[in-house]
Amino acid sequence: MNCNPESSFATQWCPGCGNFVTLECLKTALCNLQIEARDYVIASGIGQAAKLGFSLQCNLLAGLHGRALPLTMGLKMANHQLKVLAVSGDGCFYAEGGNHLLHTARRNLDMTMLASDNRVYGLTKGQASPTAAADFTTKIHPEGVGAQPLEPTLIALSAGATFVAKAFTGSPDELTTLIEKAIQHPGFALIDILSPCVSFNKVNTFAWFKKRIQTIDDNHDRNNLAAALQLAQFDPETLIPTGIYYQADKPVYGSNKKALQGEPISFRTPSYKPERVRPLFAHYQS
Ligand SMILES: Cc1ncc(C[n+]2csc(CCOP(=O)(O)OP(=O)(O)O)c2C)c(N)n1
């Protein structure tokens, strides 16, 4: 099997961008798990991070900004045998797509969400994202954002996600292991990947994150939601825990639905009779 199915697409990321690391870690994880291109699909939104799937020879469904997660829902319903991943940026997932995060997490859809969190809108050149600190200044926020940042792990945990982790592109081995575990997890898995934007975020740099990140202690009980919620309430100015905050074994979306058992819906021959619906179409077209 070709472990590194790259596409001929030339990446459009700046030298030093964390997305290069995430791409390599994803490729390694897929290879280690022996997942072939035909067995998984990536859904993305719009943004620099959302372009990651373009660099792989894989099944890719590129959607609108903020809409990667609804695409994963459709993909998983159409073919529940596929491994489904969503890859996009913090703006895409937590701002325009914030509502979808809540509902995909609470359904425990069996999928992996890789959020490249650079605390800024990279593609559109530096507006603040929902994870930007309140005092982060931009061209349109010269006096600071003035709103509290969201903590994605806290949101995902309270919404019902069953695998919640944080990683840093400065620690690629840990990121690779987390991606493998997230893909293997049956249920909704989020990895919030701290991935510095070297061009538009001069505050949260590699050095800034390196000073603060700390691998979660072995004593942390990752099956305990209360402990995970507590862990997720860190002060990012002081310490940012990386690793698995929470992992739980709960029914995945669709496991109680007869229509989703057995052969994937997309492979079945439709049982409806077109001649029965044609008069209806004719009625509304007239
Ligand atoms: C509904 C909608 N709003 C805004 C935009 C413009 N837009 C495209 S990408 C983007 C920001 C991307 O930021 P992020 O998702 O954090 O990804 P990054 O580029 O930083 O990787 C914006 C605002 C859009 N295409 N659609």
The ligand as an SDF file (V2000), in Angstrom:
LIG
                    3D

 26 27  0  0  0  0  0  0  0  0999 V2000
  -19.9300   32.4270    5.3910 C   0  0  0  0  0  0  0  0  0  0  0  0
  -18.5670   32.9580    5.0440 C   0  0  0  0  0  0  0  0  0  0  0  0
  -18.0400   33.9160    5.8240 N   0  0  0  0  0  0  0  0  0  0  0  0
  -16.8130   34.3980    5.5550 C   0  0  0  0  0  0  0  0  0  0  0  0
  -16.1000   33.9160    4.4940 C   0  0  0  0  0  0  0  0  0  0  0  0
  -14.7210   34.4700    4.1790 C   0  0  0  0  0  0  0  0  0  0  0  0
  -13.7160   33.6090    4.7480 N   0  0  0  0  0  0  0  0  0  0  0  0
  -13.1630   32.6030    4.0410 C   0  0  0  0  0  0  0  0  0  0  0  0
  -11.9850   31.7940    4.8960 S   0  0  0  0  0  0  0  0  0  0  0  0
  -12.1980   32.7970    6.2210 C   0  0  0  0  0  0  0  0  0  0  0  0
  -11.3810   32.6640    7.4820 C   0  0  0  0  0  0  0  0  0  0  0  0
  -10.5790   31.4240    7.5910 C   0  0  0  0  0  0  0  0  0  0  0  0
  -10.0640   31.3390    8.8840 O   0  0  0  0  0  0  0  0  0  0  0  0
   -9.9330   29.9490    9.5980 P   0  0  0  0  0  0  0  0  0  0  0  0
  -11.1530   29.1400    9.4400 O   0  0  0  0  0  0  0  0  0  0  0  0
   -9.4780   30.1830   10.9930 O   0  0  0  0  0  0  0  0  0  0  0  0
   -8.8110   29.2040    8.7490 O   0  0  0  0  0  0  0  0  0  0  0  0
   -7.2820   29.5970    8.4520 P   0  0  0  0  0  0  0  0  0  0  0  0
   -7.2750   30.3180    7.1280 O   0  0  0  0  0  0  0  0  0  0  0  0
   -6.7840   30.4500    9.5730 O   0  0  0  0  0  0  0  0  0  0  0  0
   -6.5990   28.2830    8.3760 O   0  0  0  0  0  0  0  0  0  0  0  0
  -13.1930   33.7400    5.9980 C   0  0  0  0  0  0  0  0  0  0  0  0
  -13.6150   34.7600    6.9720 C   0  0  0  0  0  0  0  0  0  0  0  0
  -16.6740   32.9110    3.7000 C   0  0  0  0  0  0  0  0  0  0  0  0
  -16.0300   32.3640    2.6680 N   0  0  0  0  0  0  0  0  0  0  0  0
  -17.9210   32.4590    3.9910 N   0  0  0  0  0  0  0  0  0  0  0  0
  1  2  1  0
  2  3  1  0
  2 26  2  0
  3  4  2  0
  4  5  1  0
  5  6  1  0
  5 24  2  0
  6  7  1  0
  7  8  2  0
  7 22  1  0
  8  9  1  0
  9 10  1  0
 10 11  1  0
 10 22  2  0
 11 12  1  0
 12 13  1  0
 13 14  1  0
 14 15  2  0
 14 16  1  0
 14 17  1  0
 17 18  1  0
 18 19  2  0
 18 20  1  0
 18 21  1  0
 22 23  1  0
 24 25  1  0
 24 26  1  0
M  CHG  1   7   1
M  END
$$$$
